[in-house]
Amino acid sequence: MVLKQVLPDLNQTDFIAQIYSDNFLEKEWKDRMIHVTDVLHISMPQQFEAAVPKLTKLISILQQSQERGESLAYIFLAEYIARYGINDIKMSIVALECTTQFISCEFAVRPFILKYPDQMLHQMLMWSKHPNHKVRRFSSEGSRPKLPWSMALPMLQKDPRPTLRILENLMRDSHPWVRKSVANHLNDISKDHPDQVMAFANQWKGLSKETDAIIKHGLRTLLKSGHPETLSYYELNDAGILVQGFAITTPVVTIGSALSFRFDIQNQNSNHKIIRLEYGLYYQKANGQLNRKVFKISEREFKSLEKSTILRNQSFKIITTRKFHTGLHQLSLIINGVESEKISFQLLG
């Protein structure tokens, strides 16, 4: 047991027995993580300041043994900092910086941002310049206003300017993981502050292939929603684009099968034109209202007078993330952000 190298007095038999007590195997994943964290705390020095050197030594040994920190099996190490270091920000900063290089602390840092906003956001800004790419990614991912499956950061949802400073330091980052986090962070901000994200995008437009890719991914929600300034940013409009023969070839669809539709599209302009093709599927909700979800077909350059026939299937196979309701549904085409008239179809059980 690696922990024995850090805590020589550890009784391994008792430690393992404590881990598997209280019907451990029957617990949900999060409850297991919390339980392991609490058992670790019992074994570690009770003063967090004294525990941090033990924790950092443990992580060093795990890294040297080539253990993969990306595995969620070690997420309890980050949770330990969040639960037992919250009243010692100085030592927690040391612990977070070390631990996130082994297992990401993007969830663990958020209670600290809520409790010590000014100090932690300054620290995140410093971490955005760290030599280790995992720490740099952590500075962006941990401060995302709407990080999935994590607690929200209301003050950053209200005013994201502090994190935009962090993102500026990461826009030219050499590592793709960091750049992906920046794009996701921008996408978070765009949902509440599209104007700020568009201003940010304009500052970075055309500077490099990598920064353009970050901006494009960061604007994906605005593009899907047909945000006018975002469409203009990419010079997307429907001028000179001809759509014909839009039809649903399966007007009655049963759950478990697929909707099929087709259309022809042509660039009638005298020059090349980027055409972004999407469709909007209006799902029936339990209350009888329709809710649109946008799906992307493609985005590419069409030569002058180029024509293409698009055939598409949309699955109605039962999945855990969506419940289908029978009845009227609708379908539309979205060409460069401009939505067509909707066609109706029926979904049967």
C-alpha positions as CSV (number, residue, x, y, z in Angstrom):
1,M,0.0,0.0,0.0
2,V,1.5,3.3,-1.1
3,L,-0.1,5.2,1.8
4,K,2.0,3.1,4.2
5,Q,5.1,4.8,2.7
6,V,3.7,8.2,3.8
7,L,2.1,7.1,7.1
8,P,4.5,4.4,8.6
9,D,2.2,3.9,11.6
10,L,-0.8,3.1,9.4
11,N,-2.6,-0.1,10.2
12,Q,-3.4,-1.4,6.7
13,T,-5.9,-4.0,7.9
14,D,-7.9,-1.4,9.9
15,F,-7.7,1.1,7.1
16,I,-9.1,-1.4,4.5
17,A,-11.8,-2.5,6.9
18,Q,-12.9,1.1,7.4
19,I,-13.1,1.6,3.7
20,Y,-15.3,-1.4,3.1
21,S,-17.6,-0.7,6.1
22,D,-21.1,0.8,6.0
23,N,-22.1,-1.2,2.9
24,F,-19.4,0.5,0.8
25,L,-20.1,-1.5,-2.3
26,E,-23.8,-0.6,-2.3
27,K,-23.1,3.2,-2.1
28,E,-23.5,5.5,-5.1
29,W,-20.2,6.7,-6.6
30,K,-20.2,10.1,-4.9
31,D,-21.0,8.6,-1.5
32,R,-18.1,6.2,-2.0
33,M,-15.8,9.1,-2.7
34,I,-16.9,11.0,0.4
35,H,-16.6,7.9,2.5
36,V,-13.0,7.2,1.3
37,T,-12.2,10.9,1.9
38,D,-13.4,10.7,5.5
39,V,-11.5,7.5,6.2
40,L,-8.3,9.1,4.7
41,H,-8.8,12.0,7.0
42,I,-8.9,9.7,10.1
43,S,-5.5,8.3,9.1
44,M,-3.9,11.6,8.2
45,P,-2.6,14.3,10.7
46,Q,-5.7,16.1,11.9
47,Q,-4.2,19.5,11.4
48,F,-4.4,20.3,7.7
49,E,-1.1,22.2,7.7
50,A,0.6,19.0,8.9
51,A,-1.3,16.8,6.5
52,V,-0.4,18.7,3.3
53,P,3.3,17.5,3.2
54,K,2.0,13.9,3.6
55,L,-0.5,14.5,0.7
56,T,2.1,16.0,-1.6
57,K,4.6,13.1,-0.8
58,L,1.8,10.6,-1.5
59,I,1.1,12.2,-4.9
60,S,4.9,12.2,-5.7
61,I,5.1,8.5,-5.0
62,L,2.0,7.8,-7.2
63,Q,3.5,9.8,-10.0
64,Q,6.8,8.0,-9.8
65,S,5.0,4.7,-9.9
66,Q,3.3,5.8,-13.1
67,E,-0.2,5.6,-11.7
68,R,-2.7,7.3,-13.9
69,G,-4.2,10.3,-12.1
70,E,-6.8,10.7,-14.8
71,S,-8.6,7.8,-13.3
72,L,-11.5,8.8,-11.1
73,A,-10.3,6.3,-8.6
74,Y,-8.1,9.1,-7.1
75,I,-10.7,11.9,-7.1
76,F,-11.0,11.5,-3.3
77,L,-7.5,13.2,-3.0
78,A,-9.0,16.4,-4.5
79,E,-12.1,16.0,-2.3
80,Y,-10.0,15.7,0.8
81,I,-8.6,19.2,0.1
82,A,-12.0,20.7,-0.4
83,R,-13.5,19.1,2.7
84,Y,-10.6,19.5,5.2
85,G,-8.6,22.4,3.8
86,I,-11.4,25.0,3.4
87,N,-10.3,26.9,6.5
88,D,-6.6,27.0,5.5
89,I,-6.3,28.7,2.2
90,K,-2.6,29.1,2.2
91,M,-1.9,25.4,2.6
92,S,-4.8,24.5,0.3
93,I,-3.3,26.5,-2.5
94,V,-0.1,24.4,-2.1
95,A,-2.1,21.2,-2.0
96,L,-4.3,22.1,-5.0
97,E,-1.4,23.1,-7.2
98,C,0.4,19.8,-6.5
99,T,-2.7,17.5,-6.6
100,T,-4.1,18.9,-9.9
101,Q,-1.0,17.7,-11.6
102,F,-2.0,14.2,-10.7
103,I,-5.9,14.3,-10.5
104,S,-7.7,17.4,-11.7
105,C,-9.0,19.6,-8.8
106,E,-11.4,21.6,-11.0
107,F,-14.3,20.6,-8.7
108,A,-12.4,20.9,-5.4
109,V,-11.3,24.5,-6.0
110,R,-14.8,25.9,-6.4
111,P,-15.6,26.1,-2.7
112,F,-12.4,28.1,-2.2
113,I,-13.4,30.5,-5.0
114,L,-16.8,31.0,-3.3
115,K,-15.2,31.6,0.2
116,Y,-12.1,33.5,-0.9
117,P,-13.1,35.0,-4.3
118,D,-10.5,37.8,-4.6
119,Q,-7.6,35.7,-3.3
120,M,-8.5,32.6,-5.3
121,L,-9.1,34.4,-8.6
122,H,-5.7,36.1,-8.3
123,Q,-4.2,32.7,-7.7
124,M,-6.0,31.3,-10.7
125,L,-4.6,34.1,-12.8
126,M,-1.1,33.2,-11.5
127,W,-1.7,29.5,-12.3
128,S,-2.6,30.4,-15.9
129,K,1.1,31.1,-16.3
130,H,2.3,27.9,-14.7
131,P,4.9,25.7,-16.5
132,N,2.7,22.6,-16.1
133,H,-0.1,22.4,-18.7
134,K,-2.4,20.6,-16.1
135,V,-2.2,23.6,-13.8
136,R,-2.8,26.0,-16.6
137,R,-5.9,24.0,-17.7
138,F,-7.0,23.9,-14.0
139,S,-6.9,27.7,-13.9
140,S,-9.5,27.8,-16.7
141,E,-11.6,24.7,-16.0
142,G,-11.8,25.4,-12.2
143,S,-13.1,28.9,-12.7
144,R,-15.7,28.1,-15.4
145,P,-19.0,29.9,-14.4
146,K,-21.1,26.8,-15.3
147,L,-18.8,23.8,-15.0
148,P,-21.0,20.7,-15.6
149,W,-21.7,18.5,-12.6
150,S,-20.3,21.1,-10.2
151,M,-21.4,23.9,-8.0
152,A,-22.1,27.2,-9.8
153,L,-20.1,30.3,-9.2
154,P,-22.8,33.0,-9.2
155,M,-20.5,36.0,-9.0
156,L,-18.7,34.9,-12.1
157,Q,-22.0,34.2,-13.9
158,K,-22.9,37.8,-13.0
159,D,-19.5,39.3,-13.9
160,P,-17.1,37.1,-15.9
161,R,-14.5,39.8,-16.4
162,P,-12.0,38.3,-13.8
163,T,-11.9,35.0,-15.7
164,L,-11.5,36.7,-19.1
165,R,-8.1,37.8,-17.8
166,I,-7.2,34.2,-17.2
167,L,-8.4,33.2,-20.6
168,E,-6.3,35.9,-22.3
169,N,-3.2,34.2,-20.8
170,L,-4.2,30.9,-22.2
171,M,-5.3,31.8,-25.7
172,R,-1.9,31.0,-27.2
173,D,-1.3,27.9,-25.0
174,S,0.7,25.1,-26.6
175,H,-1.4,22.3,-25.2
176,P,-4.7,21.3,-26.8
177,W,-6.3,20.3,-23.4
178,V,-5.8,23.9,-22.3
179,R,-7.2,25.4,-25.5
180,K,-10.2,23.2,-25.3
181,S,-10.9,24.3,-21.7
182,V,-10.7,28.0,-22.8
183,A,-13.2,27.3,-25.6
184,N,-15.6,25.6,-23.1
185,H,-15.1,28.5,-20.7
186,L,-16.0,31.0,-23.3
187,N,-19.1,29.0,-24.3
188,D,-20.2,29.1,-20.6
189,I,-19.8,32.9,-20.5
190,S,-21.6,33.3,-23.9
191,K,-24.9,32.0,-22.4
192,D,-25.2,35.0,-20.0
193,H,-22.9,37.6,-21.6
194,P,-22.8,37.2,-25.4
195,D,-21.7,40.8,-25.9
196,Q,-18.6,40.3,-23.7
197,V,-17.6,37.1,-25.6
198,M,-18.1,38.7,-28.9
199,A,-15.9,41.6,-27.9
200,F,-13.3,39.0,-26.8
201,A,-13.6,37.2,-30.1
202,N,-13.1,40.4,-32.1
203,Q,-9.8,41.0,-30.2
204,W,-8.5,37.6,-31.3
205,K,-9.9,37.2,-34.7
206,G,-7.5,36.0,-37.4
207,L,-4.4,36.0,-35.2
208,S,-3.7,32.3,-35.6
209,K,-5.3,29.0,-36.7
210,E,-5.3,27.9,-33.1
211,T,-6.9,31.0,-31.6
212,D,-9.5,31.0,-34.4
213,A,-10.4,27.4,-33.5
214,I,-10.8,28.3,-29.8
215,I,-13.1,31.1,-30.7
216,K,-15.2,29.0,-33.1
217,H,-15.7,26.3,-30.4
218,G,-16.4,29.0,-27.8
219,L,-19.1,30.5,-30.0
220,R,-20.9,27.3,-30.7
221,T,-23.9,28.0,-28.6
222,L,-24.3,31.4,-30.1
223,L,-24.0,30.0,-33.6
224,K,-26.7,27.4,-32.8
225,S,-29.0,30.0,-31.4
226,G,-28.6,32.2,-34.5
227,H,-27.1,35.1,-32.6
228,P,-26.9,37.9,-35.2
229,E,-23.5,39.3,-34.2
230,T,-22.0,35.9,-34.2
231,L,-23.4,35.1,-37.7
232,S,-22.0,38.4,-38.9
233,Y,-18.6,37.6,-37.3
234,Y,-18.4,34.6,-39.6
235,E,-20.1,36.4,-42.6
236,L,-22.9,33.8,-42.5
237,N,-26.1,34.8,-44.3
238,D,-28.6,33.2,-46.7
239,A,-28.1,35.6,-49.6
240,G,-27.9,33.7,-52.9
241,I,-28.5,30.3,-51.3
242,L,-31.3,28.3,-52.9
243,V,-33.0,25.4,-51.0
244,Q,-35.4,23.2,-52.8
245,G,-37.2,19.9,-52.2
246,F,-37.2,20.0,-48.4
247,A,-39.3,17.0,-47.4
248,I,-39.8,14.5,-44.7
249,T,-39.8,11.0,-46.2
250,T,-41.1,9.4,-43.1
251,P,-44.1,11.5,-42.0
252,V,-45.0,8.9,-39.3
253,V,-42.2,7.7,-37.1
254,T,-42.3,5.2,-34.3
255,I,-40.1,5.3,-31.2
256,G,-37.1,3.1,-31.9
257,S,-36.9,4.0,-35.6
258,A,-35.6,7.1,-37.4
259,L,-36.9,10.2,-39.0
260,S,-35.7,10.7,-42.6
261,F,-35.6,13.9,-44.6
262,R,-33.9,15.4,-47.7
263,F,-33.3,18.7,-49.5
264,D,-31.3,20.2,-52.3
265,I,-29.1,23.2,-51.7
266,Q,-27.2,25.4,-54.2
267,N,-24.8,28.4,-53.9
268,Q,-26.2,30.7,-56.6
269,N,-23.6,33.4,-55.9
270,S,-20.8,34.2,-58.4
271,N,-18.2,33.5,-55.7
272,H,-17.5,30.9,-53.1
273,K,-19.6,30.9,-50.0
274,I,-19.4,29.3,-46.5
275,I,-22.7,27.5,-45.8
276,R,-23.5,26.2,-42.3
277,L,-26.3,23.6,-42.5
278,E,-28.3,22.7,-39.4
279,Y,-31.7,21.5,-38.6
280,G,-34.0,22.2,-35.8
281,L,-36.0,19.3,-34.3
282,Y,-39.0,20.4,-32.2
283,Y,-39.6,17.6,-29.6
284,Q,-42.9,17.2,-27.9
285,K,-42.7,17.8,-24.2
286,A,-44.8,16.2,-21.5
287,N,-46.9,19.4,-21.2
288,G,-47.7,19.4,-24.9
289,Q,-45.4,22.2,-25.9
290,L,-42.6,21.9,-28.4
291,N,-38.9,22.4,-27.6
292,R,-36.3,22.9,-30.3
293,K,-32.9,21.2,-30.3
294,V,-30.5,22.1,-33.0
295,F,-28.3,19.6,-34.8
296,K,-25.4,20.4,-37.2
297,I,-25.2,18.8,-40.6
298,S,-22.0,20.5,-41.9
299,E,-20.2,23.7,-42.5
300,R,-18.1,24.1,-45.6
301,E,-17.3,26.2,-48.6
302,F,-19.6,25.9,-51.6
303,K,-18.1,26.9,-55.0
304,S,-20.1,29.2,-57.2
305,L,-23.2,27.3,-58.5
306,E,-22.3,24.2,-56.6
307,K,-25.3,22.1,-55.7
308,S,-25.7,19.3,-53.2
309,T,-28.4,16.9,-52.2
310,I,-28.6,16.2,-48.4
311,L,-30.1,13.1,-47.0
312,R,-30.4,12.8,-43.2
313,N,-31.7,10.4,-40.6
314,Q,-32.5,11.4,-37.0
315,S,-32.7,8.5,-34.6
316,F,-35.6,8.1,-32.1
317,K,-34.0,5.1,-30.5
318,I,-34.6,5.1,-26.7
319,I,-31.7,6.6,-24.8
320,T,-31.3,7.4,-21.1
321,T,-30.7,11.1,-21.7
322,R,-34.0,11.9,-23.5
323,K,-37.5,10.8,-22.9
324,F,-39.7,10.8,-26.1
325,H,-43.4,11.9,-26.0
326,T,-45.7,10.8,-28.8
327,G,-47.6,13.2,-30.9
328,L,-46.9,16.1,-33.1
329,H,-43.2,17.0,-33.8
330,Q,-41.7,19.5,-36.2
331,L,-38.6,19.9,-38.3
332,S,-36.9,22.9,-39.8
333,L,-33.8,23.7,-41.8
334,I,-31.4,26.3,-40.6
335,I,-29.2,27.8,-43.3
336,N,-26.4,30.1,-42.0
337,G,-28.5,30.8,-39.0
338,V,-31.8,31.5,-40.9
339,E,-34.6,29.1,-40.1
340,S,-37.0,27.8,-42.7
341,E,-40.7,27.1,-42.2
342,K,-41.3,24.0,-40.1
343,I,-42.7,20.7,-41.4
344,S,-44.8,18.5,-39.0
345,F,-44.5,14.8,-38.5
346,Q,-46.1,12.3,-36.0
347,L,-44.2,10.2,-33.5
348,L,-46.0,7.0,-32.4
349,G,-45.2,4.7,-29.5
